[in-house]
């Protein structure tokens, strides 16, 4: 590979529905947190660096944990997502506390990332060795000179949708040649007696097939995405409808870029099932999923030791 991939981990969320910092919630049998499994997969795929997008008030906690274990095997860095990281001459609205959203989080990475990079959520498990397989396939495309970006596409029923707690999903429209034609953000997706149901941005009910493809924020981007996001964010910020709540979402923004012909995204189908932390009740099934992956040999039962075993020897 001509340029090593970086793993970018989005960890600036407020964990409002979880009630505490879920990024550092122990879920593995030896107290591992979810992002450590992502880093394990990324190292297996050949990533040479990890960059976290954090909130300023939680950077120290997250980076301390990252350095303690994963940092022994790979360089780890961070960029704090800042409400004042705005187009020239713009100012954050008075009273705004909510981060600008996932699109802005990826845009913030321009401060630390220069080459191609993977993007994952800190609070999602993408399936056994899923990031590894995705990263290898994306790297193969980049090595072959493909100037596309890449998105891991999951069937909706494999993404932890339940009856009790609604989740948001970016519903994928596939174009020709396995490319992404667009993404439609659907809210409060859940299982009902009538099947999988959610609501669109206008509040209208959407019935969804089990095999509907969706995004779980597993991306591989060329660095050209930063210039596209900069222009899109400037337009978004200039036309805020609710200055305190509007979010610059990555899925919607990439969809708009595709519609404008500014970006091309290849879909990489994912066959694994995901698990994630949104509510406290998600902890037992996530822990059970990870335990099963360990029992089948996909991960060691002690990631701290695994990272230590990959540590570069110190100069004499």
N, C-alpha and C positions, 0 to 999 in steps of 0.2 A: 504494500500500500504506500503510495507516494506521500500521503499525509495521514498521521495517526489521528484517530477519532478521539474526541473528548466526550465524556459523559457529563451532561448537565442535569442536575436534580432540582426540580421545582419544590422549594420548601418554605415559601413565604406565606402560606395560608394561615388563617387565624384559628383554625380548629374549633370554630364556634359550636358546631353541632356535636363535636366529640367531648367538649368540656375541658380539655387539657391538651397539652402539646402532643399530638398523635405522632409527629415525626420521630419522637424519642420514646414511643411506647414499646416496651419489651414484648416481642411476639414469638421469637425463636426459643428453642429449648434451653439455650444458655444465655437468654436475655438479649438476643439479637434484635435490632430494629429493622424495619422493612428496607430502608435504603441500603443497608449492608448487603442484602441479597441482590439488589440491583447492581451494586459495585462489583460483587463477585462475578455476576454474569458479564458485566462490561469488561472486566479484566480478561475473562476467558475469550471474549470477542476481540481482544487486542487493543482496547482503549488505553491510552497512556496518561490520562489526566482526568480528574473529577472536579467540577465546579458546581457549587451549590448556589441557588438563588434563595436568599433568606430575607427575613425582615430584620431591621436594625436591632430590635430589642431581643431577638432570639439567636443572633449570629453566634455569640460566645458559646451558648449551650450546644448548638448543633455542631460547630466546628471543633469543640472540645471532644465530642463523641467521635466525630469523623477522624480526627487525628489519632485518637487513642487506639483504634483498631485498624480501619481501612487505610489510614494515613501511613501505616508501616509498610504497605505494599504499593502505594501509588500516590503521587502528589495530589493533595486536596487543596482547593482554594474556594473562595466565595465572592459573590457580589451581592450587596444589599439592595433590594428593590425599594426605591425611594420615590415617594409621592412627588417630589420636586424634580424628578428626572423627566423634564417636559421639553417640548419644542421651544426654540429661542423666543424669549419675550413672554412666555406663558407662566402662569402661577397656579398652584394647586388651589382649588376652591376652599374658601373658609369653612372649617368644620368637617372636611373630608378626612376620614380615618381609614376607610376601606382601600386596600391595594387596588391598583389599576387593572389587575387581571392577568391571565396567563400569557396573553400576547405581549403585554408590557414586560412581564418577567423574562420572556425569551429575548426581547429587545435589550434588556439590561445586560445580557450576557456578552454583548459587543465589547464590554470593558475588559473581559478576560479571555475571550475565545476568538481565535483568528482563523481556524480551519474548520473542516466539517465536524459536526457534533451530533450526538444523540440527545434526546430529551425524554425524561420520564418524570412522573410524579413521585414525591417522597413517600406518599401514603398509599401507594398501590403496589401489589404484587402481580406481575404480568404473566405468571405461569411458569412452570419449571423450565429453567434455562431459556426462557422466551427472549429476554434482552440479548442473550448471547447469540441465538440464532438470527434474530432481527439485525443485530449489529454486523454479523458476518455477511448477511445478504446485502445490506446497505453498503458495506465496505467494498464488496465485489462490484457493485454497480458504480461506485465512485472510482474504483481502480480502472474500470473499463471506459471511463471518460463520460459517464452519464451525468449530465448537469441537472438532473431532477433532484427534488427533495423526496423523502420517503415517509410513508405512514403505515404503521401496523394496523391492519383491519381485523377486528374481532366480530364474530357472530354475537348478536345481542344476548342470547340466552347463556353465553359463556362468561358474562361480565358481572356476576354477582347481583343481578336484579332480584328483589324479593317482594313479598306481599306487604311487609310491615313498614318499610322505609323507602321512600322514593329517592331516586338518584337522577342526575342529569347525564345525558349522553349526546355526543355529536354523531348524528346519523349520517352515514356516508352514502353518497351517490357515486356509483362506479361509471366511468366513461369507457372509451375504447382503449385497447391495448393496456388494460389493467392500470389505468390512471384514475386519479380522483377528479370527479366532475364537480363536486360541491359537498359541503357539510351543513347540515341543518341542526342547530342546537335544540334538543327536546328535553323538557323539564319534568321532574317528578315521575320518572318512568318506574313502573312497578308491575308485579304480577297480579292479575285479577281473575275472576271466574271466566271472563271473556277473553283472557289472554294477556299479552303485554300491552300496556296502555301508558301514554304520556301526554304532555301538553306542549303545544308549540309556543313561540314567543307571544302570540296573540291570545293565548289561553284556550285555544280550541283543542279538543281531544284528538289524539292520534293513536290509532290502532297499529301495532307494530308486529310483524312476523318474527318468529324466533330467530330465523336466519338473517335478519336484517343486519347489515354491516355497520359497525360503529367505531368511533375513535376512542381510545383510552389514553390519549396523549403520549403515545409511543411514536416518536418522530426521529428522523435523521435529516438534518438540514445542511445545506451548503451555506457558507458565510454570506452569500449574496442575499440571504433572507433578511439581514439586518437593515439594509437600505430600503427594502420593501416595507418592513415593519415601521421604520422611521416615518416614511411618507404616510402610511395608513394611520399611524397613531396621531400624527399632526392633524389629519382630517377628522378623526374620531374626537380629539380634544376640542377642536373648533366647533363641533356640533353637538355638544353634550345636551341631553334632554333632562337628565337628573344628575346634576354635578356631584352629588354625594354618593350615588349608588351605581351609576353606569360603569360597566366593565368592558375592557378591551380584550375580548376573548380570542384565544389563539385559533380555535376551530372556525369561528365565524370569519375572522380576518383572512385566514388562508383560503377559505371558500370565496371571499370577495376577490382576492388576488388571482385565483384561478379564473373567475368570471371575467376579470379584466384582461386575461391573457398574460399576466405578469409572472406567473409561476406555474410550474408543472410538477405534479406530485404523483409518484408511482405508489400503488397500493401493494403491500406485501401481506398476503393472508396469514393470519395467525391461528393455529389450531388448538392452542392451550386455553385453559380457563383462568380468569383473573380472580383476585380477591383484594379487598381494600378496606381501609379504616375510614368510615364516615361517622358512624355512631358507636357508642361504647358496646352495644350488642354485637358489633362486628368482630370483636376480639376473639371469642372462642372459635368461630369458623376459620378465621385467618390463621390462628395458631394451629388448628387441626390440619389445615391445608399444608402448612410448612412442615409439620411433623411427617405427613405422608410423603412429601418430597424428599425429606431426609431418609426415610425408610426405604425409598426406592433408589437411593444413591445419587440423587440430583444435586444435593448439597451436603457438606459435612455437618456434623452435629455441633461443631464449635467453630464459628466463623472467625473468631479472634485468633485462634491457633492457625487457621488456614491463611489469614492475612499475614501473620507473623512468619509463616513458612515461605511466603513469597517476598519477604523483605529483602531489599538489596543489601549485600554485605557492606558494612561501613569501611571506609578507607583506613588502612593501618596508621 
